[in-house]
Amino acid sequence: MMNSQLAAENSAESTKQGSLVAGAVSSEALSERDLAILAFERQVWRHAGAKEAGIRDEFGVSAARYYQLLGALIDSPLALVHDPMLVKRLHRLREARLEARARRSLTPTESPLTLL
């Protein structure tokens, strides 16, 4: 019984070490800008326009360019390893926006000419 307990502890320790190494590698593989974007996305914005102003101040890019960078970043497996909860939340938000946009689009039976 003691050997199986020791083996289980060794296995748990090696798994822990492996995840620490994977986390260190992923953090090093992500650029400083990528890490800053992920940290920025963790913030809560209470006022309209505050996030866009923060984007301009923090990164010196337009909101449109920031969201292009963010979209590519959250598709990166390295970002998922670095902060899985945040990346999955951002994926869910993106999917919800895409579904809402699809519901607003024209149905196959509607013609753009009938809308004129």
DSSP file (Angstrom, degrees, kcal/mol; ACC not computed):
  #  RESIDUE AA STRUCTURE BP1 BP2  ACC     N-H-->O    O-->H-N    N-H-->O    O-->H-N    TCO  KAPPA ALPHA  PHI   PSI    X-CA   Y-CA   Z-CA
    1    1 A M     >        0   0    0      0, 0.0     4,-1.9     0, 0.0     5,-0.2   0.000 360.0 360.0 360.0 -37.4    0.0    0.0    0.0
    2    2 A M  H  >  +     0   0    0      1,-0.2     4,-2.2     2,-0.2     5,-0.2   0.877 360.0  52.3 -67.2 -36.9    2.8    2.4    0.8
    3    3 A N  H  > S+     0   0    0      2,-0.2     4,-2.6     1,-0.2    -1,-0.2   0.901 109.4  48.7 -66.1 -40.6    4.4    1.8   -2.6
    4    4 A S  H  > S+     0   0    0      2,-0.2     4,-2.2     1,-0.2    -1,-0.2   0.875 111.6  49.9 -68.0 -35.3    1.2    2.6   -4.5
    5    5 A Q  H  X S+     0   0    0     -4,-1.9     4,-2.2     2,-0.2    -2,-0.2   0.915 112.1  47.7 -66.6 -41.9    0.7    5.8   -2.4
    6    6 A L  H  X S+     0   0    0     -4,-2.2     4,-2.5     2,-0.2    -2,-0.2   0.897 111.7  50.5 -64.9 -40.8    4.3    6.8   -3.2
    7    7 A A  H  X S+     0   0    0     -4,-2.6     4,-2.4     2,-0.2    -2,-0.2   0.898 110.0  50.1 -63.9 -40.5    3.8    6.1   -6.9
    8    8 A A  H  X S+     0   0    0     -4,-2.2     4,-2.4     2,-0.2    -2,-0.2   0.901 111.3  48.7 -64.8 -40.9    0.6    8.2   -6.9
    9    9 A E  H  X S+     0   0    0     -4,-2.2     4,-2.3     2,-0.2    -2,-0.2   0.907 111.7  49.0 -65.6 -40.9    2.4   11.1   -5.2
   10   10 A N  H  X S+     0   0    0     -4,-2.5     4,-2.5     2,-0.2    -2,-0.2   0.898 111.6  49.7 -63.9 -40.3    5.3   10.9   -7.7
   11   11 A S  H  X S+     0   0    0     -4,-2.4     4,-2.2     2,-0.2    -2,-0.2   0.917 111.7  47.7 -64.1 -43.6    2.8   10.8  -10.6
   12   12 A A  H  X S+     0   0    0     -4,-2.4     4,-2.3     1,-0.2    -2,-0.2   0.886 112.3  50.3 -64.7 -38.7    1.0   13.9   -9.2
   13   13 A E  H  X S+     0   0    0     -4,-2.3     4,-2.7     2,-0.2    -2,-0.2   0.908 110.6  48.3 -66.7 -42.0    4.3   15.7   -8.7
   14   14 A S  H  X S+     0   0    0     -4,-2.5     4,-2.5     2,-0.2    -2,-0.2   0.877 111.7  50.3 -68.3 -34.7    5.5   15.0  -12.2
   15   15 A T  H  X S+     0   0    0     -4,-2.2     4,-2.3     2,-0.2    -2,-0.2   0.915 111.3  48.9 -65.0 -42.1    2.1   16.1  -13.6
   16   16 A K  H  X S+     0   0    0     -4,-2.3     4,-2.1     2,-0.2    -2,-0.2   0.928 112.3  47.8 -62.3 -45.4    2.4   19.3  -11.6
   17   17 A Q  H  X S+     0   0    0     -4,-2.7     4,-2.5     1,-0.2    -2,-0.2   0.902 110.6  52.5 -62.1 -41.6    6.0   19.9  -12.8
   18   18 A G  H  X S+     0   0    0     -4,-2.5     4,-2.5     1,-0.2    -1,-0.2   0.897 110.2  47.1 -62.6 -41.2    4.9   19.3  -16.4
   19   19 A S  H  X S+     0   0    0     -4,-2.3     4,-2.3     2,-0.2    -1,-0.2   0.852 111.1  52.0 -70.8 -33.0    2.1   21.8  -16.2
   20   20 A L  H  X S+     0   0    0     -4,-2.1     4,-2.3     2,-0.2    -2,-0.2   0.916 111.6  46.7 -66.4 -41.4    4.4   24.3  -14.6
   21   21 A V  H  X S+     0   0    0     -4,-2.5     4,-2.7     2,-0.2    -2,-0.2   0.924 112.2  50.1 -65.4 -43.9    6.9   23.8  -17.4
   22   22 A A  H  X S+     0   0    0     -4,-2.5     4,-2.6     1,-0.2    -2,-0.2   0.905 111.4  49.5 -61.1 -40.8    4.2   24.1  -20.0
   23   23 A G  H  X S+     0   0    0     -4,-2.3     4,-2.2     2,-0.2    -1,-0.2   0.893 111.6  48.4 -64.7 -39.6    3.0   27.3  -18.4
   24   24 A A  H  X S+     0   0    0     -4,-2.3     4,-2.0     2,-0.2    -2,-0.2   0.915 112.8  47.8 -67.4 -41.8    6.5   28.8  -18.4
   25   25 A V  H  X S+     0   0    0     -4,-2.7     4,-2.2     2,-0.2    -2,-0.2   0.925 112.8  48.2 -64.2 -44.3    7.0   27.9  -22.0
   26   26 A S  H  X S+     0   0    0     -4,-2.6     4,-1.8     1,-0.2    -1,-0.2   0.893 110.9  50.4 -66.5 -37.9    3.7   29.3  -23.1
   27   27 A S  H  < S+     0   0    0     -4,-2.2    -1,-0.2     1,-0.2    -2,-0.2   0.884 113.4  46.1 -66.5 -36.4    4.3   32.5  -21.2
   28   28 A E  H  < S+     0   0    0     -4,-2.0    -2,-0.2     1,-0.2    -1,-0.2   0.828 110.6  53.5 -73.5 -31.0    7.7   32.9  -22.8
   29   29 A A  H  < S+     0   0    0     -4,-2.2     2,-0.3    -5,-0.2    -2,-0.2   0.803  94.9  80.0 -75.8 -28.5    6.4   32.1  -26.2
   30   30 A L  S  < S-     0   0    0     -4,-1.8     0, 0.0    -5,-0.2     0, 0.0  -0.593  88.4-119.0 -76.9 140.0    3.7   34.8  -26.0
   31   31 A S     >  -     0   0    0     -2,-0.3     4,-2.4     1,-0.1     5,-0.2  -0.246  23.1-108.1 -71.8 166.2    5.1   38.3  -26.8
   32   32 A E  H  > S+     0   0    0      1,-0.2     4,-2.3     2,-0.2     5,-0.1   0.882 122.7  53.1 -61.8 -37.1    4.9   41.0  -24.2
   33   33 A R  H  > S+     0   0    0      2,-0.2     4,-2.5     1,-0.2    -1,-0.2   0.911 107.7  50.5 -64.6 -41.9    2.2   42.7  -26.3
   34   34 A D  H  > S+     0   0    0      1,-0.2     4,-2.3     2,-0.2    -2,-0.2   0.922 111.7  47.3 -61.7 -43.9    0.2   39.4  -26.3
   35   35 A L  H  X S+     0   0    0     -4,-2.4     4,-2.3     1,-0.2    -1,-0.2   0.886 111.8  51.1 -64.2 -38.1    0.5   39.2  -22.5
   36   36 A A  H  X S+     0   0    0     -4,-2.3     4,-2.5     2,-0.2    -2,-0.2   0.889 108.8  51.3 -66.7 -38.4   -0.5   42.8  -22.1
   37   37 A I  H  X S+     0   0    0     -4,-2.5     4,-2.2     2,-0.2    -2,-0.2   0.927 110.6  48.2 -64.0 -44.5   -3.6   42.3  -24.3
   38   38 A L  H  X S+     0   0    0     -4,-2.3     4,-0.9     1,-0.2    -2,-0.2   0.914 113.0  47.9 -62.8 -41.7   -4.7   39.3  -22.2
   39   39 A A  H >< S+     0   0    0     -4,-2.3     3,-0.6     1,-0.2     4,-0.5   0.904 110.5  52.4 -64.0 -40.5   -4.2   41.3  -19.0
   40   40 A F  H >< S+     0   0    0     -4,-2.5     3,-1.2     1,-0.2    -2,-0.2   0.882 105.2  55.3 -62.1 -39.5   -6.1   44.2  -20.5
   41   41 A E  H 3< S+     0   0    0     -4,-2.2    -1,-0.2     1,-0.3    -2,-0.2   0.709  97.0  65.0 -69.3 -20.0   -9.0   41.9  -21.4
   42   42 A R  T << S+     0   0    0     -4,-0.9    -1,-0.3    -3,-0.6    -2,-0.2   0.687  85.2  97.0 -74.1 -17.1   -9.3   40.8  -17.7
   43   43 A Q  S <  S-     0   0    0     -3,-1.2     2,-0.5    -4,-0.5    -3,-0.0  -0.323  73.7-128.8 -73.0 155.7  -10.2   44.4  -16.7
   44   44 A V        -     0   0    0     -2,-0.0     2,-0.5     7,-0.0    -2,-0.1  -0.910  16.4-153.8-105.8 131.5  -13.9   45.4  -16.3
   45   45 A W        +     0   0    0     -2,-0.5     4,-0.1     1,-0.1     6,-0.0  -0.924  14.8 178.1-110.3 122.0  -15.0   48.6  -18.1
   46   46 A R        +     0   0    0     -2,-0.5     2,-0.4     2,-0.1    -1,-0.1   0.687  60.3  59.3 -97.6 -21.7  -17.9   50.4  -16.5
   47   47 A H  S >> S-     0   0    0      1,-0.0     3,-1.7     0, 0.0     4,-0.5  -0.878  87.7-104.3-116.9 144.1  -18.4   53.4  -18.9
   48   48 A A  T 34 S+     0   0    0     -2,-0.4    -2,-0.1     1,-0.3    -1,-0.0  -0.389 106.9  12.8 -61.0 132.9  -19.1   53.5  -22.6
   49   49 A G  T 3> S+     0   0    0     -2,-0.1     4,-2.1    -4,-0.1    -1,-0.3   0.263  95.4 107.6  85.8 -12.7  -16.0   54.4  -24.5
   50   50 A A  H <> S+     0   0    0     -3,-1.7     4,-2.3     1,-0.2    -2,-0.1   0.898  79.1  49.2 -66.4 -39.7  -13.6   53.8  -21.6
   51   51 A K  H  X S+     0   0    0     -4,-0.5     4,-2.5     2,-0.2    -1,-0.2   0.919 110.2  50.5 -66.6 -42.2  -12.2   50.6  -23.1
   52   52 A E  H  > S+     0   0    0      1,-0.2     4,-2.1     2,-0.2    -1,-0.2   0.900 111.7  48.1 -62.8 -40.0  -11.7   52.2  -26.5
   53   53 A A  H  X S+     0   0    0     -4,-2.1     4,-2.5     1,-0.2    -1,-0.2   0.898 111.4  51.1 -64.9 -39.8   -9.8   55.1  -24.9
   54   54 A G  H  X S+     0   0    0     -4,-2.3     4,-3.1     2,-0.2     5,-0.3   0.874 107.6  53.0 -63.8 -38.0   -7.8   52.6  -22.8
   55   55 A I  H  X>S+     0   0    0     -4,-2.5     4,-2.5     2,-0.2     5,-0.8   0.939 111.2  45.9 -61.5 -47.4   -6.9   50.7  -26.0
   56   56 A R  H  X5S+     0   0    0     -4,-2.1     4,-1.1     3,-0.2    -2,-0.2   0.919 118.3  42.6 -62.9 -44.0   -5.6   53.9  -27.6
   57   57 A D  H  <5S+     0   0    0     -4,-2.5    -2,-0.2     2,-0.2    -1,-0.2   0.922 121.4  38.7 -68.6 -44.8   -3.7   54.9  -24.5
   58   58 A E  H  <5S+     0   0    0     -4,-3.1    -3,-0.2    -5,-0.2    -2,-0.2   0.899 134.1  16.6 -76.3 -42.5   -2.2   51.5  -23.7
   59   59 A F  H  <5S-     0   0    0     -4,-2.5    -3,-0.2    -5,-0.3    -2,-0.2   0.596  87.5-131.1-112.8 -14.7   -1.5   50.1  -27.2
   60   60 A G  S  <<S+     0   0    0     -4,-1.1     2,-0.3    -5,-0.8    -4,-0.2   0.796  70.2 108.7  68.4  27.9   -1.5   53.1  -29.5
   61   61 A V  S    S-     0   0    0     -6,-0.7    -1,-0.3     1,-0.0    -2,-0.2  -0.864  74.7 -93.8-129.1 165.4   -3.7   51.4  -32.0
   62   62 A S     >  -     0   0    0     -2,-0.3     4,-2.3     1,-0.1     5,-0.2  -0.322  37.0-111.8 -71.8 162.2   -7.3   51.9  -33.1
   63   63 A A  H  > S+     0   0    0      1,-0.2     4,-2.4     2,-0.2     5,-0.2   0.885 118.3  55.8 -61.7 -38.5  -10.0   49.7  -31.5
   64   64 A A  H  > S+     0   0    0      1,-0.2     4,-1.5     2,-0.2    -1,-0.2   0.928 109.6  44.8 -61.1 -45.0  -10.5   47.9  -34.8
   65   65 A R  H  > S+     0   0    0      1,-0.2     4,-2.4     2,-0.2    -1,-0.2   0.893 111.0  54.6 -66.9 -39.2   -6.9   46.9  -35.0
   66   66 A Y  H  X S+     0   0    0     -4,-2.3     4,-2.9     1,-0.2    -2,-0.2   0.922 108.0  48.7 -58.8 -44.9   -6.9   45.9  -31.3
   67   67 A Y  H  X S+     0   0    0     -4,-2.4     4,-2.3     2,-0.2    -1,-0.2   0.804 108.7  53.9 -70.5 -27.1   -9.8   43.6  -31.9
   68   68 A Q  H  X S+     0   0    0     -4,-1.5     4,-2.0     2,-0.2    -1,-0.2   0.934 111.8  45.0 -65.3 -45.8   -8.0   42.1  -34.9
   69   69 A L  H  X S+     0   0    0     -4,-2.4     4,-2.3     1,-0.2    -2,-0.2   0.913 113.7  49.9 -62.4 -43.5   -5.0   41.4  -32.7
   70   70 A L  H  X S+     0   0    0     -4,-2.9     4,-2.7     2,-0.2     5,-0.2   0.913 108.2  53.1 -62.7 -43.5   -7.2   40.0  -30.0
   71   71 A G  H  X S+     0   0    0     -4,-2.3     4,-0.8     1,-0.2    -1,-0.2   0.912 112.2  44.1 -59.9 -43.6   -9.1   37.7  -32.3
   72   72 A A  H  < S+     0   0    0     -4,-2.0     3,-0.4     1,-0.2     4,-0.3   0.890 113.0  53.4 -67.2 -38.2   -5.8   36.2  -33.6
   73   73 A L  H >< S+     0   0    0     -4,-2.3     3,-1.7     1,-0.2     6,-0.4   0.918 105.5  50.7 -64.7 -44.8   -4.5   35.9  -30.1
   74   74 A I  H 3< S+     0   0    0     -4,-2.7    -1,-0.2     1,-0.3    -2,-0.2   0.680 104.9  59.0 -72.5 -13.8   -7.4   34.0  -28.7
   75   75 A D  T 3< S+     0   0    0     -4,-0.8    -1,-0.3    -3,-0.4    -2,-0.2   0.540  86.8 100.9 -84.2  -6.9   -7.1   31.5  -31.6
   76   76 A S  S <> S-     0   0    0     -3,-1.7     4,-1.6    -4,-0.3     3,-0.4  -0.624  70.1-144.7 -80.5 130.5   -3.6   30.8  -30.4
   77   77 A P  H  > S+     0   0    0      0, 0.0     4,-2.1     0, 0.0     5,-0.2   0.812 101.1  61.7 -61.4 -28.3   -3.1   27.6  -28.4
   78   78 A L  H  > S+     0   0    0      2,-0.2     4,-2.2     1,-0.2     5,-0.1   0.894 102.6  48.9 -65.5 -39.1   -0.4   29.4  -26.4
   79   79 A A  H  > S+     0   0    0     -6,-0.4     4,-2.6    -3,-0.4     8,-0.2   0.893 109.3  53.2 -66.1 -38.9   -3.0   31.9  -25.2
   80   80 A L  H  < S+     0   0    0     -4,-1.6    -2,-0.2     1,-0.2    -1,-0.2   0.897 111.2  45.6 -63.6 -39.7   -5.3   29.1  -24.2
   81   81 A V  H  < S+     0   0    0     -4,-2.1    -1,-0.2     2,-0.2    -2,-0.2   0.891 113.3  51.1 -68.2 -39.1   -2.5   27.4  -22.2
   82   82 A H  H  < S+     0   0    0     -4,-2.2    -2,-0.2     1,-0.2    -1,-0.2   0.925 135.3   0.3 -66.6 -46.0   -1.6   30.8  -20.6
   83   83 A D     X  +     0   0    0     -4,-2.6     4,-2.4    -5,-0.1     5,-0.2  -0.602  67.7 173.1-146.3  78.6   -5.1   31.7  -19.5
   84   84 A P  H  > S+     0   0    0      0, 0.0     4,-2.5     0, 0.0     5,-0.2   0.857  78.7  52.4 -61.4 -38.4   -7.7   29.1  -20.4
   85   85 A M  H  > S+     0   0    0      2,-0.2     4,-2.0     1,-0.2     5,-0.1   0.935 113.1  43.7 -65.7 -44.6  -10.6   30.7  -18.5
   86   86 A L  H  > S+     0   0    0      2,-0.2     4,-2.6     1,-0.2     5,-0.2   0.935 115.0  48.4 -64.5 -47.2  -10.2   34.1  -20.1
   87   87 A V  H  X S+     0   0    0     -4,-2.4     4,-2.2    -8,-0.2    -2,-0.2   0.905 112.3  48.5 -63.6 -41.9   -9.6   32.7  -23.6
   88   88 A K  H  X S+     0   0    0     -4,-2.5     4,-2.3    -5,-0.2    -1,-0.2   0.887 111.1  51.1 -65.7 -37.6  -12.7   30.4  -23.4
   89   89 A R  H  X S+     0   0    0     -4,-2.0     4,-2.3    -5,-0.2    -2,-0.2   0.920 110.4  48.7 -64.3 -42.8  -14.8   33.3  -22.1
   90   90 A L  H  X S+     0   0    0     -4,-2.6     4,-2.3     2,-0.2    -2,-0.2   0.867 109.6  52.8 -65.5 -35.6  -13.6   35.5  -25.1
   91   91 A H  H  X S+     0   0    0     -4,-2.2     4,-2.6     2,-0.2    -2,-0.2   0.925 109.2  49.5 -62.0 -44.4  -14.4   32.6  -27.5
   92   92 A R  H  X S+     0   0    0     -4,-2.3     4,-2.3     1,-0.2    -2,-0.2   0.915 111.1  49.1 -62.2 -42.7  -18.0   32.4  -26.0
   93   93 A L  H  X S+     0   0    0     -4,-2.3     4,-2.1     2,-0.2    -1,-0.2   0.910 111.6  49.3 -63.3 -41.6  -18.5   36.1  -26.4
   94   94 A R  H  X S+     0   0    0     -4,-2.3     4,-2.4     1,-0.2    -2,-0.2   0.922 110.9  49.6 -63.5 -43.9  -17.2   36.0  -30.0
   95   95 A E  H  X S+     0   0    0     -4,-2.6     4,-2.5     1,-0.2    -1,-0.2   0.900 109.4  51.9 -62.1 -40.6  -19.5   33.1  -30.8
   96   96 A A  H  X S+     0   0    0     -4,-2.3     4,-2.3     1,-0.2    -1,-0.2   0.905 110.6  48.3 -63.5 -40.9  -22.5   35.0  -29.3
   97   97 A R  H  X S+     0   0    0     -4,-2.1     4,-2.3     2,-0.2    -2,-0.2   0.905 111.5  50.0 -65.0 -41.0  -21.7   38.0  -31.4
   98   98 A L  H  X S+     0   0    0     -4,-2.4     4,-2.2     2,-0.2    -2,-0.2   0.900 111.4  48.3 -64.5 -40.7  -21.4   35.9  -34.6
   99   99 A E  H  X S+     0   0    0     -4,-2.5     4,-2.0     2,-0.2    -2,-0.2   0.910 111.6  49.6 -66.0 -41.7  -24.7   34.2  -33.9
  100  100 A A  H  X S+     0   0    0     -4,-2.3     4,-1.4     1,-0.2    -2,-0.2   0.898 111.4  49.6 -63.8 -39.9  -26.5   37.5  -33.2
  101  101 A R  H  X S+     0   0    0     -4,-2.3     4,-1.0     1,-0.2    -1,-0.2   0.890 109.3  51.8 -65.8 -39.2  -25.0   38.9  -36.5
  102  102 A A  H  < S+     0   0    0     -4,-2.2     3,-0.4     1,-0.2    -1,-0.2   0.873 107.0  53.1 -65.9 -36.9  -26.2   35.8  -38.4
  103  103 A R  H  < S+     0   0    0     -4,-2.0    -1,-0.2     1,-0.2    -2,-0.2   0.824 109.2  49.9 -67.6 -30.1  -29.8   36.2  -37.0
  104  104 A R  H  < S+     0   0    0     -4,-1.4    -1,-0.2    -5,-0.2    -2,-0.2   0.677  93.9  95.6 -80.8 -17.3  -29.8   39.9  -38.2
  105  105 A S  S  < S-     0   0    0     -4,-1.0    -3,-0.0    -3,-0.4     2,-0.0  -0.167  90.6 -77.6 -72.7 168.5  -28.7   39.0  -41.7
  106  106 A L        -     0   0    0      1,-0.1    -1,-0.2     2,-0.1    -2,-0.1  -0.335  43.6-125.1 -64.9 142.3  -31.0   38.4  -44.6
  107  107 A T    >   -     0   0    0     -3,-0.1     3,-1.2     1,-0.1    -1,-0.1  -0.508  28.9-106.7 -80.5 159.8  -32.9   35.1  -44.8
  108  108 A P  T 3  S+     0   0    0      0, 0.0    -1,-0.1     0, 0.0    -2,-0.1   0.764 118.6  54.4 -61.1 -24.9  -32.5   33.1  -48.0
  109  109 A T  T 3  S+     0   0    0      2,-0.1     2,-0.3     0, 0.0    -3,-0.0   0.683  92.8  86.0 -84.0 -16.8  -36.1   34.0  -49.1
  110  110 A E    <   -     0   0    0     -3,-1.2     3,-0.0     3,-0.0    -4,-0.0  -0.607  65.7-152.2 -84.7 144.1  -35.5   37.8  -48.8
  111  111 A S    >>  -     0   0    0     -2,-0.3     3,-1.0     1,-0.1     4,-0.7  -0.925  19.0-132.5-112.4 139.5  -34.1   39.7  -51.7
  112  112 A P  G >4 S+     0   0    0      0, 0.0     3,-0.6     0, 0.0     4,-0.3   0.805 107.7  61.7 -59.4 -26.0  -32.1   42.9  -51.1
  113  113 A L  G >4 S+     0   0    0      1,-0.2     3,-1.0     2,-0.2    -3,-0.0   0.819  96.1  57.8 -70.7 -29.8  -34.2   44.5  -53.9
  114  114 A T  G <4 S+     0   0    0     -3,-1.0    -1,-0.2     1,-0.2    -4,-0.0   0.702  98.7  61.8 -72.2 -17.8  -37.4   44.0  -51.9
  115  115 A L  G <<        0   0    0     -4,-0.7    -1,-0.2    -3,-0.6    -2,-0.2   0.615 360.0 360.0 -82.1 -12.5  -35.9   46.0  -49.1
  116  116 A L    <         0   0    0     -3,-1.0    -1,-0.2    -4,-0.3    -2,-0.1   0.486 360.0 360.0 -76.1 360.0  -35.6   49.1  -51.3
